[in-house]
Amino acid sequence: MSYGGDIYTNWNKELEKTDSVLASKGVAEGQYILGYKFYAKKDYKTAIDWFFKAAKQNHASAQYFLGRMAEFGEGREKNYIDAAKWYECAVKGDNASAMNRLAQIYYYGNLSTGKDKDKAFGLFRQAADQFDPQAMYFLGWMYEHGDAVQKSIKEATRYYRKSSQQGYASATKRLQELQIVK
């Protein structure tokens, strides 16, 4: 007889009920959690509904996911302007993932306003300060190539190393490539 499995299963069922109760009572965190569960199941329409309810209450993670879904066309048409709008809301809530994604939109110029590498650099730095490994990688890239900053292999290596230490494979590869160049 396995009591541990039964306890975990029952606890998990109770937790799911709690999320639903919180969401139905208008609690943003419960709405976000339900949205994320539907997102993970690729039920994007339902996820959008729950994320939107939480986002209206300034839930930064829900705002980030609405931006992501707009950017990648998950459950809706791709729309970079709408993505940027949601990411900007999430950035105000200090969401590092949103900072990183919005920075990439500005870096690559996916908005009708074109590229803004200075703005991208600032957002990458904010996200990197919150230990976002992809943002650290982009900062390394910008320093390596002198994009919106003075070129500095030393700074590039520092950011690549930080990113690599968090398991970001592209940063590890870039560090290896830089060693070959030297």
N, C-alpha and C positions, 0 to 999 in steps of 0.2 A: 504494500500500500504506500503510495507516494503523497504525503501531505503537502510537501513544498510546492508541487505543481498545482494542486488544488487551491492553495492559499494564493499563489500568484495569479491564477486564472480568475479567481473571485475578486481579488484586489483590482486587477485590470478592468474587470467589468464594472466595478463600483466607480473607478476613476472615469471611465467612459460616460457613465451616468452623470457624474459630477460635471464633466465638461458640457454635456447637453443641458443640464439644469442651469449652469452659469450662463451659457450662451442664450438660452431662452429668457433669462432674466435681464439680458442686455449687458452682461459683463464682457468687456472687450477681450480679455485674455481667453475666456471660454470660447468666444466667437472665433478668435484667431486659431485656437487649437483645433476646433472643428474644421475651419477652413483648411488648415494644414493637413488634417487627416484626409479630407476629400481631394486635396491637391496631390497627395502621395498616391491616392488611388486613381489619379488622372480623371477624376470627375470634376473637370474644370469649371463647369457652369455653377455647380453647388459651391465649390471653393470660392469662386468670385463673389457669390452672394454673402458668404460668411466673412470673407476678408473685407468686403466693402462695409459691412456693419461695424466691424472692429476699426477699420480705417477712419470712419466718420468720427470715432472717439479718439482720434490721434494715436492709434496703436501703430508704432513705427514698423514693426515686423510685418503687419498686415499690409501697410502701405508699400513696403518693399516688394511683397509678393504680387500686389496689383501691378506695380511697375514692371516686374519681371515677366508677368503674364502678357502685358502689353508689348514689351520689347521682343519677346520670343514667339508671340502669337499663340499662346496657350489658352485655348478656350475662347479665343477672339482673334480678330485681325491684328497683325503687327501694327504698332503705332508708336513711333519713337517719341513723338511730342507728348503723348499721354504717359508713356513710360517715364519720361523725364519729369513730368508733373508729379507723379506718384513718388519717384525717387527723391525729388526735392522735399516733399513732405516728410519722407522717412529720414532724410538727412537732418531735418530740424529736430527729429526725435533721436538723433545721435546713432543711427543705424549704419554700421561700418560697411555692410554688404551693399547698401544703397549708395553710399559714398563711392565705393569702388565701381559699381555699375554706371552711375551717372558720370563719373570721371572718364570711363571708357567711351561713353556716348560723346562727350566733349572731345576726347582725344582723337577719335576716329572721324568725328564730324557727321554723326548720324542725324543731327537735327537740321532743320532748314536754315538755321543761323550759321551753320558751318562749324569748323574746328575752333576750339578755344583751349589750346594746350596749357595756358597759364591757369585757367580755371581747373582743368584736368589735374594739373600738378598739385594744386591746393587740396583738391578732394582726395587724391591718392595719398597725400601726406596725412590728412585727417584719418583715413581708413587704416593706414600703416601704423599710426599712433595707437590704434585699437587692435593691433596685431593681425590685420588682414594680410595673409601671405601673398595673395595675388596683387594687392596694391603695393606691397613691398617690391614685388618683382617689377611692376611697371615703373616704380620710382628708380629702381636699378637701371632699367632700360632707358629711361629719360636722362639719367646722369651719364650713362655710357655714350649716348648719342648726342648729348647737348640739346635735348628737346626742352625748351622753355627754361632751362637752367644751364649754368656753365658746365661744360663737359668735365667729368671727373671719374676716372676709372676707380679711384679709391672709394668714392661714395657709392658708385655702382656696385662694386664688390661688397661693400658693407650691407647694402639692401638685398642683394642677391643672397648673401650668406644668411641674413635673418629669415628670408623667405624659404630658403632651402632647409633651414633648421626646423621649420614647421612642416616639412614634407612636400613643399611645392616643387614638383619634378622639373618644371621648366627652368626654375632658378638653379637647381643643381646642375642641369645640363649647361646652362649659360656659364656657370662658374668653371665647369670643366673646359668649355670652349675658350674662355679667357685665359686659362692656364696654358693652353696650347699656343695662344697668340704671343704670350710673354716670352 
